[in-house]
Amino acid sequence: MTNEPKTRFRLDIAYQGTDFNGWAVQPGLRTVQGELESAIATIFRRYGAVPALIVAGRTDAGVHAVGQVAHVDLTGQQVAALLKPRGKAVVTDAATALARRINGILGPVPDIVLTAVTQAPEGFDARFSAMWRRYEYRVADSLSLRDPLQRHRTSWLPTELDVESMDAAAMSLLGLHDFASYCKPRDGSTTIRTLQGFGWRRDPDGVLVADVKADAFCHSMVRALVGGCVTVGEGKLRVEDLVTLRDERARTSAFRVMPARGLTLMQVGYPEDVGMAIRAAQTRAMRSL
């Protein structure tokens, strides 16, 4: 029955994006969503249509995550299947069973891990209930330790970068603006975003780390913002140039979009349970300046 009530589960997900062609399913290509939905299909192959995942934010090819969030809706029959005894194990919680089953299918040394699965509160939507997303980007310059164990999540540059100028440039971009200059355009999508936090630090190993937080990000936005700051750090742009470029609202060759491997989705923020549905309705409305 199409109107059969379903139970929604929240999935917290971590993955190394190196060998994935991004989050979203693409025919013939390995993607995070594709691997997870394949595991879900294996679990529920005898119990109706395969449930699809809705994600907080799609990541591009090569981008990593430690705090990605998605949700999946299961029928009563599918939930009951999770609670069936398996061997000597007593199963009392469907969310725990779902996490164990999916992680088991993904294998002993996976590049995707479900870090938690919980029954979602009323009104929760992984995409539309989200209030913000936070990313980190790692850059190793000539002053940084070149750690080969971190090569899959760090961009390396041969020059010394001025982290103070980069931090000042990042701070100047905060607020509600049209970030068309820092986004790859998509038909029907707005480029208006609220950049809630953006700053740079140099860690003890010398690696420069950008912390970027916004209500949402358009395509390539974080990597373009980082590229603008790196160009300032190299002395090729002034701090104030990034605001000037932003306000022109046009794609530019004044800075480069940084490689995907340095970027990690760290966290997705949600309101208290009572505000989930309200936030989802607000987010569905088109942004405007």
N, C-alpha and C positions, 0 to 999 in steps of 0.2 A: 504493500500500500504506500502510495506516495506521501500520505500525510502521517505516516507512522512516527511517533515521537522518537527523538534520538538524544543520546547523551554526548555532550561535547567534552573532549579532553584537550588539555594544553600540553604541548610537547616543548621542552627546553632542549636545544640542540647545539652541539659543538661539532665543528668539522675543519679539517685542513683542506683548503680549496684548491691546492696545487693541481690535482689531477681531475678536477671537475670543470665542466663547461658552464659554470654558474649554478644558480639554484634551480631555475625553471626547467621543466621537462622540454627536451628537444629531441626530435626523432633521430635515432642513430648515434646520439651523443650521451656520454655519461654525465649526469647531473645529480645534485644532492636530492632534489625532489624525486627524481626518477628512481634513485636507489631506495629511498624511504618508502615510496609508494609501491615499489616492487616487493619490499619486505611485508608491507601491510597486505598486499594482494595474496602473498603466500599464506599468511595467517588466516585470512577470511575467504579463501577461494571457494569454500563450500557454503558461504553464508551471504549470498546476495551480491549486489554491486560493490565494486571496490571503492572504499572511501577515498576521497581526495583531500589533500592538505591545503590549508590556507595559511600563508606565511606573513610574518610581520613586515618583512621587506626583502625583496629579491636581491641577492648578491651576484656580482658579475663573475665571470670566469677568473679563477685564481685567487678570489677573495676568501678569507678565512672567517670563522665565527667561533666565539666561545659562549655567546649569549643570544643566539637566534631563537625565535619563538614561532610556533605554528599551532594550528588546531585541527582536529579531525572529529567528525560526527559519526558515531556508531549507533546502529540499530540495537534494539533489545536483544535480538538473536545473536548479534556479534558480541555484545557485552557478555551474554550468557556463555558464549563459546570460550571467552577468556577465563571464566570462572570454573570451567570443567577441570577436574583433578588431572594432573599430569604426573604419572608415576606415584611416588610416595608424597609428593609435595601437596600441601593444602593451600589452595588459592582462595583468599577472601577479599582481595582488592583488585578490581579490574585495571586500574591505572598502573599499579605495580606490575601486574601480569603483562600488560601491553608493553611496558618498557623492557622487561626481561625478554619477551619474545622477539621484539624488533632488534635489540642489541645482540641477541643470540644469532639471529640470521645475518647480521652485519659482520659477524666474525670476531675472532680473538684479538686481532690487531687491526681494527678498522680505522678509516679516516673520517668516519661519522660516528658520533656517540649521542644517544639520548641521555642527557644528564639528569632529567627528571620528567615524569609524566604525572599530571594531576587532573582530577575532574574539574572542569572550568566552572567558575561562578556564573550565575545568571547574567546574560547580556554580554559575555566575553566574546570578543572577536580579535584574533591575533593581529590582524592588520588594522582594523578601524578603531579598536579600543586603545591602541598605543598612543601615548602622549609624547614620547620622544624615542630616538634611537641614538646610541653613542658608539662611535668608532675610535680606534687608535690607528695611527700610521707611524711606522718605524723607518727612520733613515739613518744609515751609518755614513758619516763623512770621514775626512782624513784624520780626524782626532778620535774616532771611535775604534773600539775593539772590533776587528773583523772576525766574528765568530761563525765558522762554517756550519755549526749546528743550527744557527738562526737564519741561514740564507734563504729559506723558503718563506720567511715572514719579515724580511728586511730588505729595503732598497739600499744599494751601495753607491756612493758618489765619491769621486776622487779629489774633491775640493773641500776646503774648510767652510762651514756655514756659520753665519752670525745668528745664533739662536735668539738673542735679544731683539733684533730687528724682525725676525720671523714672528716672534710672539706679539710684538706691537702691531704688525700687519694683520695677524689673525684677529686680534681684539678689535681692530677697526671695522671688521666686517660684520660684527654681531648685530642682531635685530631682524625685524621683518622686512624683507627686500625681495625684489625680483632678481634671482641668481641665474638668469639666462646666459650670462657670460661664462658661467662656471658649470653649465649643464649641457649634456648632449640632448638635443631636442627630440621629443616624441609627440606625434600627432595627438591632439586632444588632451595633453597633459599640461598643467600649469608649472611654471618654474618659480613661483612665489613660495618662499620658505621662511621660517623663523629660525635663524641660527642662534641657538640658546647659549652655546659655549664653544670656544675655540682658543686653544692655547698650546704653547710648546714648552718642553722641558728637555734638559739633557740628563739622562740617567747616569748612574755611577760608572757604567761601562763606556760612556761617551756617546751612546746612541741617542739621537734626537727623536722624541716621541710627541706626536700631535694628538691632542684629545679634542674630538669634534662631536658636538651634540646639537641636534635639531629636532623639530617636530617630525620632519621627514626629509628625505634626500631625493633629489632627482638623479637621473642617470649620469654617472661619472662625477657627481658633484664633489664628493670628498677628495677624490684623487686630483681634481682640478684645483680645489682650494689649497691642497698641500703643494701642488706644483707652483701655484702663484707665490706661496710663502717661501718655497725653496729658491725661486728666482730672486726674491728679495734677499734671502740669506747669502746668495752668491754675489750680490751687489749689482745685479743686472736690472733690477727695478727698485724704485723707492717705496718706502712703506705706504705712502699715500696713493701710489699708483693702483693698488689693488681695489680701492674704493672707486677710483675713477673708471677703471675697467668694468667693475660691477655695474655702475650706473649707466654705462653705455649700452648694456643689455644685448650685447652681440658677441658671438664667439670670436676668439682672438688667438693669434699665434705668439702673443707676448710671453706666454709661459707654456710649459708642457704639462700634459696630464701624466701623473706618475704611474708607475707599473702597479698592477693589482696585488702583487705578492706582499707588499708592505702593509696591506690594509686588513684589519680584523674588526668585525662587528662584536663589540664587547657586551652590550646590554640594551634591552628594550624596556622602557618604563611604562607602567600602567597605573590608572587611578585605583582608589579603593574599590572593593567589589560593587558597592552601591552605585558607583559612577560609570560602570562599564558601558551600559547601553547608551547613556547620555553622550559619552565621549565618542562612541561609534557613530551616532547620528551627526555629531558636530563635524567629524572628520570626513564624512561622505559629502559634506557641502564644499563647493569649490572655494579655494582660497582667493582672497583679493587683498590688495594693498590698502 
